């Protein structure tokens, strides 16, 4: 199972990514071993997780989310489908 996740960075910006293990990916981001972007915006907080059937679908959805305005990302986080991070491993 693949997951799309949204993180809130130290400067209140958002970062979207995909992973098969969100818990481990969050640890990697916060240890500075995630992405180049989050490395310079630590610490990060997990705000949103969405489940996908395949890597391909997750990548497409990630691009959709990354193209959203900040206001629309906030709406998605507030009203969208949320999964408990303990299920996303």
C-alpha positions in Angstrom: 0.0 0.0 0.0 1.2 3.5 -0.9 0.5 6.7 1.0 0.5 10.4 0.2 1.3 12.5 3.1 1.4 16.3 3.8 3.9 17.7 6.3 3.8 21.2 7.9 7.3 22.6 8.0 8.9 24.9 10.6 8.1 28.0 8.5 4.4 26.9 8.1 5.0 25.8 4.5 3.7 22.4 3.3 5.5 19.4 1.9 3.8 16.5 0.1 5.4 13.2 -0.5 4.7 9.5 -0.9 5.9 6.4 1.0 5.0 2.8 1.9 5.9 3.5 5.5 4.9 7.0 6.6 6.1 6.6 10.2 9.6 5.8 9.0 9.6 8.5 6.4 8.6 11.1 9.0 11.5 10.0 11.1 13.8 10.3 8.1 12.5 13.8 7.4 13.0 15.0 11.0 16.5 13.5 11.2 17.5 15.5 8.1 17.6 12.5 5.8 14.2 13.0 4.1 14.2 15.5 1.3 16.4 18.5 0.5 13.4 20.8 1.1 12.5 19.5 4.5 16.1 19.4 5.6 16.2 23.2 5.7 12.7 23.5 7.2 12.9 21.3 10.3 11.1 20.2 12.3 8.2 18.9 10.3 4.8 17.7 11.6 2.5 15.2 9.9 -0.9 16.7 9.0 -2.5 14.4 6.5 -2.3 10.9 5.0 -4.2 9.4 2.1 -4.0 5.8 0.9 -3.4 4.7 -2.7 -3.5 1.3 -4.4 -0.3 1.7 -6.4 2.9 3.8 -6.6 1.7 5.2 -9.9 -1.6 6.4 -8.4 0.3 7.8 -5.4 2.7 9.8 -7.7 -0.2 11.2 -9.7 -2.1 12.2 -6.5 1.1 13.7 -5.1 1.4 16.0 -8.2 -2.2 17.0 -7.8 -1.7 18.0 -4.2 1.6 19.8 -4.9 -0.2 21.9 -7.5 -2.8 23.1 -5.0 -2.6 26.5 -3.5 -1.7 26.7 0.2 -5.4 27.6 0.9 -6.6 24.5 -0.9 -4.0 22.3 0.9 -5.4 23.6 4.2 -9.0 22.8 3.0 -7.8 19.3 2.1 -6.2 18.8 5.4 -9.2 20.1 7.3 -11.9 18.3 5.3 -10.2 15.5 3.4 -9.8 11.8 4.2 -7.3 11.3 7.2 -5.7 8.0 8.1 -4.2 7.2 11.5 -0.4 7.2 11.1 -0.2 3.9 13.0 -2.1 2.3 10.0 0.3 3.7 7.5 3.3 1.4 8.1 
